[in-house]
Amino acid sequence: MSEPDKSSQKDLLQAHSLLDRFIIALNTIGSLCVLGMVILVNRDALGRTFFGSPFDGVHELVEAGLVAIVFLQLGDTLRVGRLTRSDGFLNILAKRSPKANRILRGIFDFLTACLLGIIIYGGWPRFTQAYRTGAYDGTQGIFTVPTWPIKFLVIFCSTVVLIKLLSLFLSNVTFRRQGEG
């Protein structure tokens, strides 16, 4: 490998490292959201059972929290290779033809990035409308929660995952592994 190739590969690996650290931070925030939801639901259950005092807004907060958790942890799921897909064929292919395996994985990564692009493209107008109009979930006078932060979080986290997928795509289709032809 020539010196410029080594340098560009090193730069890409460092970018992966920064992106991976950011993805891990998002995953940590998602895990804290899970903890917060556990506390919230238990507070509501205990309040209902022992004090006849439910916690208003649990339904709305849990609903928003579940969406937040999914998108906050999506990048780390991809990073550690646990994104749901059938890897049986790819694992067999990896043993027989590592190059074809990388190309096929790259194609899957690219198509998944396209799907996330569609989510971002479709989500942006919904986010801007919710932000402009002050849309909320809940019952006015009892408990309301604005919807725009979750809509923004979906777009933001989808963008992070899209970047990760494109970096995986590039690494799968551009770098040759030692011993491959």
Backbone as CSV, one residue per row, in Angstrom:
resi,resn,N_x,N_y,N_z,CA_x,CA_y,CA_z,C_x,C_y,C_z
1,MET,0.865,-1.177,0.000,0.000,0.000,0.000,0.900,1.225,0.000
2,SER,0.611,2.194,-0.838,1.432,3.393,-0.936,1.202,4.273,0.294
3,GLU,2.129,5.218,0.477,2.064,6.115,1.643,0.772,6.937,1.678
4,PRO,0.296,7.524,0.544,-0.977,8.266,0.596,-2.162,7.369,0.958
5,ASP,-2.138,6.111,0.487,-3.216,5.189,0.830,-3.246,4.914,2.326
6,LYS,-2.067,4.729,2.927,-1.987,4.488,4.374,-2.490,5.698,5.143
7,SER,-2.118,6.885,4.678,-2.540,8.115,5.345,-4.050,8.292,5.271
8,SER,-4.647,8.075,4.091,-6.100,8.242,3.972,-6.840,7.179,4.769
9,GLN,-6.291,5.964,4.834,-6.928,4.911,5.629,-6.848,5.278,7.114
10,LYS,-5.706,5.816,7.548,-5.555,6.225,8.948,-6.530,7.350,9.281
11,ASP,-6.683,8.327,8.378,-7.637,9.424,8.594,-9.059,8.894,8.723
12,LEU,-9.419,7.932,7.870,-10.757,7.355,7.927,-10.973,6.596,9.235
13,LEU,-9.947,5.875,9.696,-10.068,5.146,10.963,-10.225,6.107,12.138
14,GLN,-9.517,7.241,12.106,-9.670,8.232,13.167,-11.072,8.841,13.136
15,ALA,-11.594,9.091,11.944,-12.959,9.606,11.821,-13.950,8.581,12.351
16,HIS,-13.703,7.301,12.054,-14.554,6.240,12.599,-14.516,6.294,14.120
17,SER,-13.335,6.491,14.668,-13.183,6.505,16.118,-13.992,7.650,16.739
18,LEU,-13.927,8.841,16.169,-14.694,9.976,16.688,-16.194,9.727,16.539
19,LEU,-16.587,9.239,15.378,-17.995,8.934,15.146,-18.471,7.843,16.096
20,ASP,-17.638,6.825,16.275,-18.008,5.737,17.184,-18.154,6.232,18.620
21,ARG,-17.280,7.131,19.047,-17.403,7.683,20.400,-18.697,8.471,20.557
22,PHE,-19.060,9.217,19.533,-20.299,9.981,19.571,-21.501,9.026,19.608
23,ILE,-21.436,7.963,18.822,-22.508,6.968,18.808,-22.633,6.291,20.166
24,ILE,-21.512,6.009,20.796,-21.536,5.412,22.142,-22.170,6.390,23.136
25,ALA,-21.876,7.676,23.003,-22.481,8.690,23.879,-23.997,8.730,23.682
26,LEU,-24.454,8.665,22.420,-25.895,8.631,22.168,-26.524,7.384,22.790
27,ASN,-25.837,6.252,22.683,-26.330,5.020,23.282,-26.442,5.158,24.801
28,THR,-25.482,5.815,25.404,-25.505,6.033,26.855,-26.710,6.891,27.241
29,ILE,-26.979,7.929,26.460,-28.154,8.765,26.714,-29.426,7.924,26.593
30,GLY,-29.468,7.051,25.583,-30.616,6.155,25.421,-30.790,5.238,26.617
31,SER,-29.682,4.734,27.143,-29.753,3.873,28.331,-30.260,4.638,29.545
32,LEU,-29.836,5.890,29.679,-30.339,6.723,30.777,-31.831,7.000,30.613
33,CYS,-32.282,7.114,29.363,-33.728,7.270,29.113,-34.491,6.034,29.580
34,VAL,-33.921,4.857,29.352,-34.558,3.622,29.830,-34.681,3.677,31.347
35,LEU,-33.607,4.045,32.014,-33.637,4.157,33.475,-34.689,5.168,33.916
36,GLY,-34.743,6.301,33.238,-35.743,7.316,33.572,-37.158,6.799,33.395
37,MET,-37.383,6.032,32.330,-38.725,5.479,32.111,-39.087,4.456,33.179
38,VAL,-38.125,3.663,33.600,-38.386,2.693,34.674,-38.793,3.431,35.942
39,ILE,-38.072,4.471,36.270,-38.400,5.266,37.464,-39.785,5.897,37.318
40,LEU,-40.056,6.460,36.154,-41.336,7.120,35.894,-42.517,6.145,36.010
41,VAL,-42.387,4.983,35.384,-43.477,3.998,35.425,-43.661,3.462,36.841
42,ASN,-42.572,3.223,37.543,-42.692,2.749,38.932,-43.301,3.818,39.829
43,ARG,-42.927,5.063,39.613,-43.520,6.161,40.396,-45.031,6.222,40.155
44,ASP,-45.431,6.061,38.889,-46.849,6.078,38.553,-47.570,4.897,39.200
45,ALA,-46.987,3.699,39.100,-47.628,2.500,39.662,-47.735,2.596,41.180
46,LEU,-46.670,3.023,41.831,-46.705,3.147,43.289,-47.674,4.249,43.718
47,GLY,-47.680,5.341,42.976,-48.603,6.437,43.299,-50.053,6.005,43.151
48,ARG,-50.359,5.247,42.116,-51.732,4.750,41.907,-52.131,3.768,42.998
49,THR,-51.215,2.838,43.295,-51.535,1.761,44.224,-51.643,2.231,45.667
50,PHE,-50.667,2.987,46.135,-50.606,3.311,47.556,-51.188,4.677,47.923
51,PHE,-51.241,5.595,46.981,-51.671,6.939,47.324,-52.861,7.425,46.503
52,GLY,-53.329,6.601,45.574,-54.436,7.008,44.710,-54.094,8.247,43.893
53,SER,-52.817,8.411,43.605,-52.341,9.611,42.915,-51.454,9.206,41.739
54,PRO,-52.071,8.992,40.568,-51.243,8.642,39.400,-50.396,9.825,38.967
55,PHE,-49.358,9.535,38.236,-48.472,10.558,37.706,-48.976,10.943,36.325
56,ASP,-49.512,12.153,36.195,-50.049,12.601,34.908,-48.952,12.643,33.853
57,GLY,-49.278,12.183,32.652,-48.364,12.272,31.523,-47.458,11.089,31.303
58,VAL,-47.618,10.046,32.121,-46.745,8.883,31.958,-46.898,8.304,30.551
59,HIS,-48.133,8.176,30.092,-48.366,7.608,28.768,-47.628,8.414,27.697
60,GLU,-47.742,9.715,27.719,-47.116,10.572,26.715,-45.593,10.513,26.804
61,LEU,-45.073,10.535,28.021,-43.628,10.499,28.199,-43.029,9.148,27.797
62,VAL,-43.715,8.062,28.120,-43.231,6.741,27.734,-43.280,6.589,26.215
63,GLU,-44.365,7.068,25.610,-44.493,7.009,24.150,-43.333,7.754,23.480
64,ALA,-43.054,8.949,23.917,-41.949,9.725,23.355,-40.610,9.083,23.702
65,GLY,-40.507,8.567,24.919,-39.264,7.934,25.364,-38.898,6.703,24.558
66,LEU,-39.884,5.907,24.194,-39.600,4.711,23.401,-39.031,5.071,22.036
67,VAL,-39.604,6.070,21.406,-39.091,6.513,20.105,-37.665,7.043,20.283
68,ALA,-37.449,7.844,21.313,-36.123,8.400,21.574,-35.102,7.287,21.790
69,ILE,-35.444,6.306,22.584,-34.516,5.217,22.890,-34.142,4.454,21.624
70,VAL,-35.122,4.140,20.803,-34.843,3.386,19.569,-33.825,4.135,18.711
71,PHE,-34.044,5.412,18.507,-33.152,6.153,17.612,-31.825,6.508,18.274
72,LEU,-31.814,6.750,19.587,-30.555,7.006,20.279,-29.642,5.783,20.267
73,GLN,-30.223,4.589,20.302,-29.417,3.379,20.380,-29.221,2.678,19.038
74,LEU,-29.846,3.184,17.995,-29.730,2.573,16.672,-28.293,2.568,16.164
75,GLY,-27.592,3.658,16.324,-26.210,3.743,15.841,-25.297,2.742,16.511
76,ASP,-25.447,2.565,17.812,-24.590,1.613,18.517,-24.937,0.184,18.131
77,THR,-26.201,-0.067,17.878,-26.608,-1.390,17.408,-25.905,-1.702,16.090
78,LEU,-25.831,-0.725,15.215,-25.118,-0.890,13.950,-23.619,-1.037,14.198
79,ARG,-23.086,-0.200,15.066,-21.641,-0.191,15.344,-21.136,-1.537,15.826
80,VAL,-21.909,-2.203,16.677,-21.468,-3.498,17.224,-21.932,-4.682,16.379
81,GLY,-22.554,-4.404,15.244,-22.946,-5.476,14.329,-24.171,-6.246,14.750
82,ARG,-25.085,-5.617,15.458,-26.286,-6.299,15.943,-27.572,-5.798,15.288
83,LEU,-27.443,-5.038,14.198,-28.620,-4.584,13.484,-29.310,-5.797,12.863
84,THR,-30.602,-5.891,13.012,-31.339,-7.063,12.569,-31.226,-7.241,11.066
85,ARG,-30.702,-8.376,10.674,-30.664,-8.808,9.280,-30.234,-10.265,9.285
86,SER,-30.450,-10.914,8.189,-30.079,-12.316,8.088,-28.633,-12.400,7.609
87,ASP,-27.750,-12.813,8.502,-26.330,-12.895,8.169,-25.886,-14.292,7.764
88,GLY,-26.809,-15.247,7.755,-26.423,-16.625,7.429,-25.700,-16.725,6.103
89,PHE,-26.306,-16.177,5.048,-25.695,-16.219,3.722,-24.386,-15.439,3.706
90,LEU,-24.375,-14.265,4.357,-23.168,-13.440,4.362,-22.017,-14.136,5.087
91,ASN,-22.320,-14.861,6.151,-21.267,-15.580,6.881,-20.678,-16.704,6.036
92,ILE,-21.525,-17.396,5.297,-21.033,-18.447,4.394,-20.207,-17.814,3.281
93,LEU,-20.711,-16.731,2.728,-20.011,-16.040,1.648,-18.656,-15.508,2.109
94,ALA,-18.571,-15.063,3.367,-17.316,-14.522,3.907,-16.212,-15.570,3.874
95,LYS,-16.570,-16.830,4.092,-15.573,-17.911,4.077,-15.146,-18.251,2.658
96,ARG,-16.075,-18.168,1.719,-15.787,-18.554,0.334,-15.201,-17.414,-0.491
97,SER,-15.723,-16.211,-0.279,-15.267,-15.059,-1.057,-15.369,-13.792,-0.214
98,PRO,-14.314,-13.506,0.545,-14.354,-12.314,1.402,-14.624,-11.022,0.621
99,LYS,-14.095,-10.942,-0.591,-14.302,-9.729,-1.390,-15.779,-9.577,-1.763
100,ALA,-16.408,-10.639,-2.221,-17.836,-10.585,-2.570,-18.672,-10.287,-1.330
101,ASN,-18.280,-10.849,-0.189,-18.979,-10.595,1.070,-18.932,-9.113,1.413
102,ARG,-17.736,-8.496,1.311,-17.609,-7.073,1.618,-18.424,-6.222,0.660
103,ILE,-18.418,-6.590,-0.610,-19.191,-5.825,-1.595,-20.682,-5.923,-1.291
104,LEU,-21.158,-7.129,-0.980,-22.576,-7.303,-0.675,-22.960,-6.571,0.614
105,ARG,-22.097,-6.648,1.627,-22.354,-5.889,2.859,-22.376,-4.389,2.569
106,GLY,-21.476,-3.941,1.697,-21.457,-2.533,1.306,-22.754,-2.117,0.627
107,ILE,-23.272,-2.990,-0.228,-24.547,-2.703,-0.890,-25.668,-2.608,0.137
108,PHE,-25.692,-3.535,1.105,-26.714,-3.497,2.157,-26.595,-2.205,2.964
109,ASP,-25.353,-1.824,3.293,-25.143,-0.584,4.047,-25.638,0.621,3.254
110,PHE,-25.353,0.638,1.959,-25.789,1.748,1.118,-27.315,1.813,1.040
111,LEU,-27.963,0.668,0.854,-29.428,0.652,0.765,-30.062,1.067,2.093
112,THR,-29.466,0.649,3.201,-29.974,1.064,4.509,-29.783,2.566,4.692
113,ALA,-28.665,3.095,4.211,-28.438,4.546,4.263,-29.499,5.277,3.437
114,CYS,-29.868,4.708,2.295,-30.929,5.309,1.481,-32.249,5.337,2.252
115,LEU,-32.549,4.255,2.961,-33.769,4.207,3.772,-33.751,5.298,4.848
116,LEU,-32.622,5.461,5.503,-32.521,6.515,6.515,-32.624,7.897,5.875
117,GLY,-32.100,8.041,4.663,-32.260,9.295,3.935,-33.728,9.614,3.696
118,ILE,-34.505,8.585,3.391,-35.948,8.765,3.198,-36.611,9.183,4.512
119,ILE,-36.185,8.570,5.624,-36.730,8.943,6.935,-36.412,10.409,7.230
120,ILE,-35.188,10.820,6.952,-34.788,12.214,7.194,-35.588,13.157,6.295
121,TYR,-35.664,12.818,5.034,-36.383,13.645,4.063,-37.863,13.774,4.435
122,GLY,-38.475,12.678,4.828,-39.885,12.706,5.209,-40.126,13.303,6.585
123,GLY,-39.132,13.210,7.455,-39.297,13.708,8.821,-39.087,15.197,8.970
124,TRP,-38.286,15.784,8.084,-37.983,17.211,8.215,-39.230,18.089,8.160
125,PRO,-40.126,17.913,7.169,-41.333,18.756,7.148,-42.208,18.544,8.384
126,ARG,-42.259,17.324,8.888,-43.055,17.063,10.103,-42.454,17.779,11.310
127,PHE,-41.127,17.764,11.394,-40.457,18.463,12.483,-40.718,19.970,12.395
128,THR,-40.500,20.556,11.227,-40.667,22.004,11.096,-42.113,22.426,11.357
129,GLN,-43.063,21.622,10.905,-44.470,21.951,11.158,-44.784,21.860,12.649
130,ALA,-44.307,20.811,13.310,-44.556,20.660,14.745,-43.915,21.801,15.525
131,TYR,-42.735,22.215,15.109,-42.047,23.308,15.782,-42.789,24.631,15.586
132,ARG,-43.182,24.890,14.335,-43.888,26.139,14.010,-45.241,26.240,14.704
133,THR,-45.986,25.139,14.739,-47.347,25.182,15.269,-47.419,24.911,16.766
134,GLY,-46.317,24.473,17.359,-46.343,24.148,18.786,-47.142,22.893,19.086
135,ALA,-47.090,21.931,18.160,-47.844,20.683,18.332,-47.417,19.981,19.623
136,TYR,-48.361,19.298,20.230,-48.097,18.604,21.485,-48.925,17.331,21.567
137,ASP,-48.486,16.440,22.448,-49.265,15.253,22.809,-49.767,15.463,24.223
138,GLY,-50.903,14.872,24.513,-51.462,14.973,25.847,-52.783,15.718,25.839
139,THR,-53.241,16.014,27.047,-54.502,16.717,27.223,-54.217,18.081,27.820
140,GLN,-54.610,19.111,27.094,-54.347,20.465,27.558,-55.041,20.689,28.902
141,GLY,-54.321,21.278,29.809,-54.836,21.535,31.147,-54.463,20.437,32.128
142,ILE,-54.110,19.257,31.619,-53.686,18.158,32.498,-52.191,17.916,32.337
143,PHE,-51.797,17.522,31.121,-50.373,17.301,30.836,-50.169,17.348,29.333
144,THR,-49.191,18.123,28.893,-48.836,18.164,27.474,-47.322,18.098,27.340
145,VAL,-46.882,17.539,26.235,-45.458,17.474,25.918,-45.306,17.841,24.440
146,PRO,-44.413,18.779,24.124,-44.235,19.156,22.717,-43.702,17.975,21.905
147,THR,-44.107,17.887,20.645,-43.685,16.759,19.807,-42.415,17.044,19.013
148,TRP,-42.073,18.320,18.826,-40.932,18.631,17.975,-39.596,18.088,18.480
149,PRO,-39.309,18.026,19.786,-37.997,17.504,20.187,-37.778,16.048,19.740
150,ILE,-38.800,15.229,19.835,-38.654,13.830,19.417,-38.518,13.749,17.906
151,LYS,-39.274,14.555,17.189,-39.166,14.570,15.720,-37.765,15.006,15.303
152,PHE,-37.214,15.985,16.002,-35.842,16.421,15.707,-34.846,15.315,16.048
153,LEU,-35.034,14.665,17.178,-34.137,13.593,17.600,-34.107,12.458,16.574
154,VAL,-35.255,12.119,16.013,-35.323,11.086,14.978,-34.477,11.509,13.774
155,ILE,-34.610,12.755,13.351,-33.840,13.252,12.207,-32.346,13.272,12.533
156,PHE,-32.003,13.779,13.697,-30.596,13.897,14.094,-29.929,12.524,14.186
157,CYS,-30.555,11.613,14.916,-29.972,10.283,15.091,-29.945,9.512,13.774
158,SER,-30.958,9.695,12.938,-30.956,9.053,11.621,-29.797,9.574,10.780
159,THR,-29.490,10.852,10.910,-28.362,11.428,10.184,-27.048,10.836,10.666
160,VAL,-26.897,10.674,11.970,-25.682,10.067,12.526,-25.530,8.632,12.009
161,VAL,-26.614,7.872,12.035,-26.560,6.481,11.567,-26.299,6.443,10.063
162,LEU,-26.873,7.365,9.314,-26.623,7.444,7.879,-25.130,7.662,7.615
163,ILE,-24.513,8.555,8.369,-23.076,8.799,8.218,-22.278,7.533,8.534
164,LYS,-22.661,6.838,9.595,-21.984,5.592,9.951,-22.145,4.549,8.839
165,LEU,-23.354,4.442,8.291,-23.585,3.480,7.213,-22.760,3.824,5.978
166,LEU,-22.675,5.089,5.646,-21.870,5.476,4.490,-20.392,5.203,4.727
167,SER,-19.928,5.388,5.963,-18.522,5.069,6.257,-18.290,3.562,6.173
168,LEU,-19.249,2.765,6.631,-19.131,1.304,6.487,-19.147,0.911,5.018
169,PHE,-20.031,1.541,4.255,-20.101,1.280,2.818,-18.748,1.549,2.170
170,LEU,-18.172,2.712,2.461,-16.883,3.062,1.863,-15.782,2.104,2.280
171,SER,-15.755,1.735,3.556,-14.710,0.815,4.000,-14.901,-0.573,3.393
172,ASN,-16.135,-0.985,3.161,-16.386,-2.297,2.556,-16.013,-2.340,1.077
173,VAL,-16.219,-1.272,0.365,-15.993,-1.322,-1.073,-14.656,-0.726,-1.517
174,THR,-13.916,-0.064,-0.628,-12.669,0.563,-1.074,-11.402,-0.077,-0.537
175,PHE,-11.393,-0.582,0.667,-10.164,-1.130,1.232,-10.083,-2.633,1.029
176,ARG,-8.940,-3.048,0.540,-8.723,-4.479,0.335,-8.093,-5.060,1.590
177,ARG,-8.555,-6.197,1.969,-7.980,-6.875,3.127,-6.732,-7.636,2.658
178,GLN,-5.825,-7.847,3.597,-4.589,-8.548,3.287,-4.893,-9.947,2.745
179,GLY,-4.283,-10.293,1.637,-4.440,-11.625,1.066,-5.576,-11.728,0.054
180,GLU,-6.344,-10.649,-0.144,-7.435,-10.693,-1.118,-6.942,-10.234,-2.465
181,GLY,-7.535,-10.777,-3.475,-7.139,-10.392,-4.830,-8.102,-9.453,-5.463
